[in-house]
Structures are given as C-alpha cells and as structure tokens.
C-alpha cells in the first residue's frame, strides 16, 4: 500500500510503483549539515536547485505590503499606544484597562452602549438613540441621538439632532447634511459643507466650504470661510490652549 518513502541513507524522496522505487524528477530541497557537501541528484550528479520561497517576488511584495501598526487612544486614561493592525482587542500599558478594537455596522435600532476604539458606521436604516458612543471613526448615514466620544473623524452625511456633548478629533459635515447639536461640540478641527447649528469649539481651524451654513457660537484658533459660505452668530478666535 506504500506509494512513497524516504531513503534512510541519503534522504531522497522516492515514489513506489509496482514495488519499485522511482526518484521524482523535481527533487525536494533539504538542508545539509554544516561542513558536509550538498546532496547530489543521482541522475544529474549536480546539487539540486533550491525552491523559491513564496512571497519573495517583486509583484507579490508590491501588492501584499504589510500594514503599519495603528495608534490607539485609551478611553480609560487617554494614553496613546500602538497595536497591530488586525488586533480585535488590547490592554492599555498605562492603566491596564481592556480596550476593544471591534468595528460596528449599525443597520437597525441600537439601544446598547458602544465602547470601542474600532470604527462605527450607522447605515441609512440604522439608528443609535440614548446611549453613549465611544469609538475611533464614526460615520453617520442614519440617525444619531446620543453623546459621542470619537478619537478620530466624526463624519455626518444625514439630517437630525444630536443630543449630548460631542468630542472628536475631526468633525466633517458633508454637503446636503442638516445637523443640530444640542450639546457642546469640541474638536481639533472642523470641515463643514452642510447646514449646522452648534456651539462649536476647535483647537485648530474651522473651515466653511461653499455650501456651508454655520449657526451659533464658534470658538477656534482660526476660521476659513470660502465664497458662498455663511456664519450666523458670534465668532471668537482664541489661542489653542484656551480653546481646549
């Protein structure tokens, strides 16, 4: 019943056919011990060529680049640290707290608190009402009626009211969106191209695009108003340490 075997003397791999051994045309590579001459193929008398390792080609390297580690902001103590790109969870090196890195796609009515440093996307049929959202990037295509703590980008592409305070790295309100923030909004920078009513504080710059209309108090380190944009309310240009 044997169909192949290895020679105990030289280590060659042989096929067995009708009880007789046949050496395979393509020799399997094996490492020689230091100081010993390489094994020779019995038919050619020369050393076998080593097989190429998968993944060493230039094209494969170009299309299969390793992703760099990502930075995570601990939602317990605000410590910034690195994790591998495919990690689903981690532990803060400073406070030891558990950090979830799970991503969420919400396509229905959601009533549970979300605490992660992964990304959250609220689809058109989805909604988050009455529970706090802590995440990295948050994209809103549906309904959001909840306080937000977002370490990355908060991108809003829908209409609605956001109840509670909002903290994010970057606020983006896309063209056509109509948003009313009923709590304080704190961001490092903001890009607005929709209709926004808010009390907005930025440590950096607020940029009002062509279709933007911002209503309310705006406190920032700088304000960029492009042709066609509107701002109704008070504007305070302050130093970053005061805005923060």
Secondary structure, DSSP 8 states (H G I E B T S, - for coil): ---EEE-TTT--EEEEETTEEEE-SS-------TTS---B-TTT-SB------TT-SHHHHHHS-----EEEE-TTT--EEEE-TT-SEEE-TTT--EEE---EEE-SEE-S-EE-SS-EEE-TT-EEESS-EEES-EEESSEEES-EEEEEEEEE-S-EEE-S-EEEEEEEE-TT-EEEEEEEEEEEEEEE-SEEEEEEEESSEEEE-TT-EEES-EEESEEEE-TT-EEES-EEE--HHHH-
